[in-house]
Amino acid sequence: MDGTFDHVMIRVEELAESLDWYRTHLNYEEKGRWEADTFTNVFLGPTDVHEDGALLELTYNHDGRSYEIGDAWGHIAVRVPEDALQESYDRLMAEGVDDYRDPESCGNRYAFVKDPDGHEIEIVKRDHGAKWSIDHAMVRIEDADEALGYWTRKFEYTEVPGRWEADTFSNYFVAPEDAPEEAMKLELTYNYDGREYTMGDGWGHVAVRVDDLDDAWDALMTREAPDYRDPASCDHNYAFTKDQDGHEVELVTRD
């Protein structure tokens, strides 16, 4: 299977407000849309996103429901040039974006803001990839060995540079071995205190791009991945499995 991350999905309560926010503040443009009877999916990204770069999928359900983000879902991280962290953060503040953690409070290595639904967005310094393109998505895990084993065995991922082991937690980054640096990575955050997490429903899934949906699904079943929604149940357009903590992982094909 290809294995490159294709997109990250989050749920939003006001589609027009969210679209305006991402277009205005991150200069995103609409890359695709799926209108159904009960929901709308909109795919967004920078104009010059890399061909292997991940998109952001906003899911809006038409029934006016509200969401709880939970704490098992962490954030998406977007890129700015190495010398542009403070400048980019200051611009967002001037535009009225909700402040969460400024660069100074993060040792001038990164910063955090929030979107209209409270989803955390980390701003990281990178000299590759389009500005504001997705660098990684972070999820929290309850067993680091199990999580690393899941992504290694099920998806043939490897741990890539970026590991950070602190006194109370560790961060691990995984991606396909041959993925370009512009591709998205998955950050696995493991806290040492044995806490458990609430999944919430504001967070949706990460999507992995595969060459052949049925072949990829058969490989996952052989590797004992959870059978959540198989290709047949999704009209052979996509499929879903889950990781060891219950985070949903979608399989998609993309031209």
C-alpha positions in Angstrom: 0.0 0.0 0.0 1.0 3.6 -0.6 0.3 4.7 3.0 0.8 8.4 2.6 -1.6 10.5 4.7 -4.3 11.9 2.5 -6.3 14.1 4.9 -7.4 14.8 8.5 -11.1 15.1 9.2 -12.7 17.3 11.9 -16.3 18.1 12.5 -17.6 21.7 12.6 -20.8 23.3 13.8 -21.1 26.2 11.4 -19.7 25.4 8.0 -19.7 29.0 6.6 -17.9 30.3 9.7 -15.3 27.6 9.5 -14.7 28.0 5.8 -14.3 31.7 6.3 -11.8 31.2 9.1 -9.5 28.8 7.2 -9.7 30.8 4.1 -9.0 34.1 5.8 -6.4 33.1 8.3 -4.6 30.2 6.7 -5.2 31.2 3.1 -6.8 27.8 2.4 -8.8 27.2 -0.7 -11.5 24.6 -1.5 -10.0 21.5 -3.1 -13.1 19.3 -3.2 -16.6 19.0 -1.8 -19.2 16.2 -1.2 -22.8 17.2 -0.7 -25.0 14.5 0.7 -28.6 14.7 2.0 -27.5 14.9 5.7 -24.0 16.2 5.6 -21.4 18.2 3.7 -17.6 17.4 3.4 -15.3 20.1 2.2 -11.6 19.6 1.6 -9.2 22.5 2.1 -5.5 23.3 1.7 -3.0 25.9 0.5 -3.0 26.8 -3.2 0.4 25.3 -3.7 0.1 22.3 -1.5 2.5 19.5 -2.4 1.0 16.5 -4.4 1.7 14.3 -1.4 0.6 16.9 1.1 -2.4 16.3 3.3 -5.7 18.2 3.1 -8.1 19.2 5.9 -11.6 17.8 5.7 -14.4 19.7 7.4 -17.5 17.7 8.0 -20.7 19.5 8.6 -23.8 17.6 9.7 -27.1 19.3 8.7 -29.0 18.5 11.9 -27.4 21.3 14.0 -25.7 18.9 16.5 -22.9 20.0 18.8 -19.7 18.2 19.5 -17.3 17.4 22.3 -13.6 17.4 21.1 -12.4 15.1 24.0 -8.8 14.8 25.0 -7.7 11.7 22.9 -7.5 14.1 19.9 -4.7 16.6 20.2 -4.2 19.0 17.2 -3.2 19.6 13.7 0.1 21.3 13.1 0.7 23.7 10.2 4.0 25.0 8.8 5.5 28.4 8.6 9.1 29.3 7.6 11.8 29.0 10.3 12.1 32.7 10.6 8.4 33.5 10.4 6.9 32.0 13.6 6.5 35.3 15.5 5.5 37.3 12.5 2.8 34.6 11.5 1.5 34.4 15.0 1.3 38.3 15.3 -0.6 38.4 12.1 -3.2 35.9 13.3 -3.6 37.9 16.6 -4.1 41.1 14.6 -6.8 39.3 12.6 -8.7 38.3 15.8 -7.8 34.6 16.0 -8.2 33.1 19.5 -4.8 32.9 21.3 -4.0 29.7 23.1 -0.2 29.5 23.6 2.1 32.2 22.2 5.6 31.6 20.9 7.3 32.9 24.0 5.4 30.4 26.2 6.6 27.6 24.0 10.2 28.5 24.0 9.8 30.2 20.6 9.8 26.8 19.0 6.1 26.7 18.1 2.7 28.3 19.1 -0.9 27.3 19.3 -4.2 28.9 18.3 -7.8 27.6 18.1 -10.3 27.5 15.3 -14.0 28.5 15.8 -14.9 25.0 17.1 -12.0 24.9 19.6 -9.8 22.6 17.6 -6.1 23.3 18.5 -3.8 24.3 15.7 -0.1 24.2 16.3 2.2 26.5 14.3 5.6 24.9 13.6 8.8 26.1 12.0 9.6 24.3 8.8 11.6 25.2 5.7 9.8 22.8 3.5 6.2 22.5 2.3 3.8 25.3 1.5 3.1 27.9 4.3 0.2 26.7 6.5 0.3 23.2 4.9 -0.3 20.4 7.4 2.9 19.1 9.0 1.4 16.5 11.4 -1.7 15.5 13.3 -1.4 14.6 17.0 -3.4 11.9 18.9 -2.9 10.7 22.4 -2.2 7.1 23.1 -2.4 4.9 26.3 0.4 2.5 25.4 3.4 3.7 23.4 4.7 0.2 22.6 1.3 -0.9 21.4 0.8 2.2 19.3 4.2 2.1 17.6 3.6 -1.6 16.9 0.2 -0.9 15.4 1.6 1.5 12.8 4.6 -0.6 12.1 2.8 -3.8 11.6 -0.5 -2.7 10.1 0.7 0.1 7.8 4.4 -0.6 7.4 5.3 2.8 8.9 8.6 3.8 10.5 9.4 6.1 13.3 10.8 9.3 11.8 13.0 12.1 13.3 11.2 14.2 15.9 11.0 11.9 19.0 10.9 14.0 22.2 11.2 12.2 25.5 10.5 14.5 28.5 10.1 13.7 32.2 6.4 13.1 32.0 5.6 12.3 28.4 7.0 11.3 25.0 6.1 12.3 21.5 6.8 9.8 18.6 6.3 10.6 14.9 5.5 7.9 12.3 5.1 7.9 8.5 5.8 5.7 5.5 9.5 5.2 5.2 9.8 6.8 1.8 7.3 9.6 2.3 8.6 13.1 1.1 9.2 15.6 3.9 6.2 17.6 2.6 3.9 14.7 3.5 2.0 14.7 6.8 3.2 12.7 9.8 1.3 11.3 12.8 2.4 12.4 16.2 1.7 9.9 19.0 1.7 11.5 22.4 2.2 9.2 25.4 1.8 10.5 29.0 3.6 8.4 31.7 0.9 8.8 34.4 -1.4 6.0 33.0 -4.3 8.3 32.3 -7.2 7.3 30.0 -8.7 9.5 27.4 -12.2 10.5 26.2 -12.5 10.2 22.4 -15.2 12.8 21.8 -16.9 13.3 18.4 -15.4 16.7 17.3 -12.4 14.7 16.0 -13.0 12.5 13.1 -10.1 10.5 11.6 -6.9 10.5 9.7 -7.0 9.1 6.1 -4.4 6.9 4.5 -4.0 6.8 0.8 -3.7 3.4 -0.8 -3.1 2.1 -4.3 -5.8 -0.5 -4.3 -8.6 -0.4 -1.7 -9.4 -4.1 -1.6 -5.8 -5.2 -1.6 -5.0 -2.8 1.2 -8.0 -3.9 3.2 -7.1 -7.6 2.8 -3.6 -6.9 4.0 -5.0 -5.1 7.1 -7.3 -8.0 7.9 -4.4 -10.4 7.6 -2.5 -8.2 10.0 -5.4 -8.4 12.4 -6.5 -4.7 12.2 -10.0 -4.0 13.5 -12.8 -4.5 11.0 -14.8 -1.3 11.4 -16.3 -0.5 8.0 -15.1 -2.7 5.1 -15.0 -1.6 1.5 -18.3 -3.3 0.6 -20.2 -1.4 3.3 -18.8 1.9 1.9 -19.7 1.1 -1.8 -16.0 0.4 -2.4 -15.3 4.1 -2.2 -13.3 3.9 1.1 -13.1 1.8 4.2 -12.3 2.3 7.9 -10.3 0.5 10.6 -9.3 1.7 14.1 -6.0 1.9 15.9 -5.4 0.4 19.3 -7.0 3.3 21.1 -10.1 3.6 18.9 -8.9 6.4 16.7 -10.6 5.9 13.3 -8.3 5.4 10.2 -9.8 5.8 6.8 -8.5 4.1 3.7 -8.9 6.1 0.4 -7.7 6.1 -3.1 -6.8 9.3 -4.8 -5.8 10.0 -8.4 
